Amino acid sequence: MSLVLEREAPPLREDETGAIRVGNSRVLLEIVVRAFQDGVSPESIVQRYSTLSLSDVYNTIGYYLRHRGAVETYLNQREQLAESVQQRLSNVQPDLSLIRSRLFSQQRP
């Protein structure tokens, strides 16, 4: 009996917004990679995100370790996008700290 070695594509897919998802889940690549970087085990990642399979998490981590530069570039782009969205939201939304402080002052007897 011999083992048949097959090439497998990483369990990653790009969604309609350009975000990379892991396996058939909605879990983002950055969630899995950042958890791994923080020292979380693949088993614990699967416990946190039950829609992930253990093999997909291991394969994703392996892909990250083999393509660290490209994945880090992607993660940095995602962080810049998140900061840009946060900035746009803060420009559109009013400063709620004044409203909060007024409400808290009204609650005090």
ChimeraX commands (.cxc) that place a marker at each C-alpha (Angstrom):
marker #1 position 0.00,0.00,0.00 radius 0.5
marker #1 position 1.38,3.37,-0.90 radius 0.5
marker #1 position 0.39,6.83,0.17 radius 0.5
marker #1 position -0.89,9.03,-2.63 radius 0.5
marker #1 position 0.34,12.57,-2.17 radius 0.5
marker #1 position -2.02,15.20,-3.46 radius 0.5
marker #1 position -1.63,18.92,-3.78 radius 0.5
marker #1 position -4.25,20.79,-1.86 radius 0.5
marker #1 position -5.26,24.38,-2.24 radius 0.5
marker #1 position -5.37,26.37,0.99 radius 0.5
marker #1 position -8.85,26.49,2.55 radius 0.5
marker #1 position -9.13,30.19,1.78 radius 0.5
marker #1 position -11.61,32.05,-0.37 radius 0.5
marker #1 position -12.18,35.67,-1.21 radius 0.5
marker #1 position -15.69,36.96,-0.59 radius 0.5
marker #1 position -17.58,39.63,-2.54 radius 0.5
marker #1 position -15.99,42.42,-0.45 radius 0.5
marker #1 position -12.43,41.22,-1.01 radius 0.5
marker #1 position -12.05,39.75,2.48 radius 0.5
marker #1 position -10.37,36.35,2.78 radius 0.5
marker #1 position -12.50,33.74,4.61 radius 0.5
marker #1 position -11.36,30.40,6.03 radius 0.5
marker #1 position -12.98,27.22,4.74 radius 0.5
marker #1 position -16.73,27.34,4.36 radius 0.5
marker #1 position -17.07,29.68,7.33 radius 0.5
marker #1 position -17.45,33.44,7.56 radius 0.5
marker #1 position -14.36,33.62,9.81 radius 0.5
marker #1 position -11.76,36.02,8.45 radius 0.5
marker #1 position -8.16,35.03,7.74 radius 0.5
marker #1 position -6.96,37.81,10.04 radius 0.5
marker #1 position -8.91,36.32,12.97 radius 0.5
marker #1 position -7.16,32.96,12.64 radius 0.5
marker #1 position -3.70,34.42,12.01 radius 0.5
marker #1 position -3.89,36.97,14.85 radius 0.5
marker #1 position -5.12,34.30,17.26 radius 0.5
marker #1 position -2.21,32.07,16.22 radius 0.5
marker #1 position 0.22,34.98,16.66 radius 0.5
marker #1 position -1.21,35.52,20.15 radius 0.5
marker #1 position -0.36,31.91,21.03 radius 0.5
marker #1 position -3.84,30.43,20.74 radius 0.5
marker #1 position -3.76,26.76,19.72 radius 0.5
marker #1 position -5.62,25.59,16.61 radius 0.5
marker #1 position -7.90,23.52,18.86 radius 0.5
marker #1 position -8.80,26.61,20.88 radius 0.5
marker #1 position -9.44,28.61,17.72 radius 0.5
marker #1 position -11.92,25.94,16.61 radius 0.5
marker #1 position -13.57,26.07,20.04 radius 0.5
marker #1 position -13.96,29.85,19.69 radius 0.5
marker #1 position -15.29,29.62,16.13 radius 0.5
marker #1 position -17.30,26.45,15.81 radius 0.5
marker #1 position -17.90,26.92,12.07 radius 0.5
marker #1 position -14.19,26.24,11.45 radius 0.5
marker #1 position -12.79,22.76,11.00 radius 0.5
marker #1 position -9.56,21.82,12.73 radius 0.5
marker #1 position -7.95,20.80,9.45 radius 0.5
marker #1 position -8.82,24.17,7.88 radius 0.5
marker #1 position -7.23,26.01,10.81 radius 0.5
marker #1 position -4.05,23.93,10.61 radius 0.5
marker #1 position -3.89,24.38,6.83 radius 0.5
marker #1 position -4.46,28.13,7.19 radius 0.5
marker #1 position -1.66,28.42,9.74 radius 0.5
marker #1 position 0.60,26.37,7.47 radius 0.5
marker #1 position -0.22,28.66,4.56 radius 0.5
marker #1 position 0.55,31.69,6.72 radius 0.5
marker #1 position 3.90,30.24,7.79 radius 0.5
marker #1 position 4.86,29.44,4.18 radius 0.5
marker #1 position 3.67,32.82,2.80 radius 0.5
marker #1 position 4.27,35.08,5.77 radius 0.5
marker #1 position 5.26,38.16,3.73 radius 0.5
marker #1 position 2.21,38.08,1.47 radius 0.5
marker #1 position -0.17,37.37,4.36 radius 0.5
marker #1 position 1.34,40.17,6.48 radius 0.5
marker #1 position 0.93,42.56,3.54 radius 0.5
marker #1 position -2.72,41.53,3.25 radius 0.5
marker #1 position -3.24,41.93,7.02 radius 0.5
marker #1 position -1.68,45.41,6.96 radius 0.5
marker #1 position -3.97,46.41,4.08 radius 0.5
marker #1 position -6.98,45.17,6.05 radius 0.5
marker #1 position -5.89,47.17,9.10 radius 0.5
marker #1 position -5.51,50.30,6.98 radius 0.5
marker #1 position -8.97,49.72,5.52 radius 0.5
marker #1 position -10.42,49.30,9.03 radius 0.5
marker #1 position -8.77,52.53,10.18 radius 0.5
marker #1 position -10.11,54.34,7.11 radius 0.5
marker #1 position -13.65,53.10,7.78 radius 0.5
marker #1 position -13.34,54.06,11.46 radius 0.5
marker #1 position -12.18,57.55,10.49 radius 0.5
marker #1 position -15.09,58.00,8.06 radius 0.5
marker #1 position -17.55,56.84,10.72 radius 0.5
marker #1 position -16.14,59.19,13.33 radius 0.5
marker #1 position -16.44,62.08,10.86 radius 0.5
marker #1 position -20.09,61.26,10.17 radius 0.5
marker #1 position -21.24,60.41,13.69 radius 0.5
marker #1 position -21.60,63.11,16.32 radius 0.5
marker #1 position -19.38,63.16,19.39 radius 0.5
marker #1 position -21.37,61.07,21.86 radius 0.5
marker #1 position -19.17,61.88,24.85 radius 0.5
marker #1 position -21.00,65.18,25.44 radius 0.5
marker #1 position -24.38,63.46,25.31 radius 0.5
marker #1 position -23.18,60.71,27.66 radius 0.5
marker #1 position -21.80,63.15,30.20 radius 0.5
marker #1 position -25.06,65.15,30.13 radius 0.5
marker #1 position -27.10,61.99,30.67 radius 0.5
marker #1 position -24.88,60.84,33.54 radius 0.5
marker #1 position -25.09,64.24,35.21 radius 0.5
marker #1 position -28.90,64.10,35.04 radius 0.5
marker #1 position -28.92,60.68,36.74 radius 0.5
marker #1 position -27.07,61.85,39.83 radius 0.5
marker #1 position -29.33,62.97,42.70 radius 0.5
marker link #1:1,2 radius 0.2
marker link #1:2,3 radius 0.2
marker link #1:3,4 radius 0.2
marker link #1:4,5 radius 0.2
marker link #1:5,6 radius 0.2
marker link #1:6,7 radius 0.2
marker link #1:7,8 radius 0.2
marker link #1:8,9 radius 0.2
marker link #1:9,10 radius 0.2
marker link #1:10,11 radius 0.2
marker link #1:11,12 radius 0.2
marker link #1:12,13 radius 0.2
marker link #1:13,14 radius 0.2
marker link #1:14,15 radius 0.2
marker link #1:15,16 radius 0.2
marker link #1:16,17 radius 0.2
marker link #1:17,18 radius 0.2
marker link #1:18,19 radius 0.2
marker link #1:19,20 radius 0.2
marker link #1:20,21 radius 0.2
marker link #1:21,22 radius 0.2
marker link #1:22,23 radius 0.2
marker link #1:23,24 radius 0.2
marker link #1:24,25 radius 0.2
marker link #1:25,26 radius 0.2
marker link #1:26,27 radius 0.2
marker link #1:27,28 radius 0.2
marker link #1:28,29 radius 0.2
marker link #1:29,30 radius 0.2
marker link #1:30,31 radius 0.2
marker link #1:31,32 radius 0.2
marker link #1:32,33 radius 0.2
marker link #1:33,34 radius 0.2
marker link #1:34,35 radius 0.2
marker link #1:35,36 radius 0.2
marker link #1:36,37 radius 0.2
marker link #1:37,38 radius 0.2
marker link #1:38,39 radius 0.2
marker link #1:39,40 radius 0.2
marker link #1:40,41 radius 0.2
marker link #1:41,42 radius 0.2
marker link #1:42,43 radius 0.2
marker link #1:43,44 radius 0.2
marker link #1:44,45 radius 0.2
marker link #1:45,46 radius 0.2
marker link #1:46,47 radius 0.2
marker link #1:47,48 radius 0.2
marker link #1:48,49 radius 0.2
marker link #1:49,50 radius 0.2
marker link #1:50,51 radius 0.2
marker link #1:51,52 radius 0.2
marker link #1:52,53 radius 0.2
marker link #1:53,54 radius 0.2
marker link #1:54,55 radius 0.2
marker link #1:55,56 radius 0.2
marker link #1:56,57 radius 0.2
marker link #1:57,58 radius 0.2
marker link #1:58,59 radius 0.2
marker link #1:59,60 radius 0.2
marker link #1:60,61 radius 0.2
marker link #1:61,62 radius 0.2
marker link #1:62,63 radius 0.2
marker link #1:63,64 radius 0.2
marker link #1:64,65 radius 0.2
marker link #1:65,66 radius 0.2
marker link #1:66,67 radius 0.2
marker link #1:67,68 radius 0.2
marker link #1:68,69 radius 0.2
marker link #1:69,70 radius 0.2
marker link #1:70,71 radius 0.2
marker link #1:71,72 radius 0.2
marker link #1:72,73 radius 0.2
marker link #1:73,74 radius 0.2
marker link #1:74,75 radius 0.2
marker link #1:75,76 radius 0.2
marker link #1:76,77 radius 0.2
marker link #1:77,78 radius 0.2
marker link #1:78,79 radius 0.2
marker link #1:79,80 radius 0.2
marker link #1:80,81 radius 0.2
marker link #1:81,82 radius 0.2
marker link #1:82,83 radius 0.2
marker link #1:83,84 radius 0.2
marker link #1:84,85 radius 0.2
marker link #1:85,86 radius 0.2
marker link #1:86,87 radius 0.2
marker link #1:87,88 radius 0.2
marker link #1:88,89 radius 0.2
marker link #1:89,90 radius 0.2
marker link #1:90,91 radius 0.2
marker link #1:91,92 radius 0.2
marker link #1:92,93 radius 0.2
marker link #1:93,94 radius 0.2
marker link #1:94,95 radius 0.2
marker link #1:95,96 radius 0.2
marker link #1:96,97 radius 0.2
marker link #1:97,98 radius 0.2
marker link #1:98,99 radius 0.2
marker link #1:99,100 radius 0.2
marker link #1:100,101 radius 0.2
marker link #1:101,102 radius 0.2
marker link #1:102,103 radius 0.2
marker link #1:103,104 radius 0.2
marker link #1:104,105 radius 0.2
marker link #1:105,106 radius 0.2
marker link #1:106,107 radius 0.2
marker link #1:107,108 radius 0.2
marker link #1:108,109 radius 0.2
view
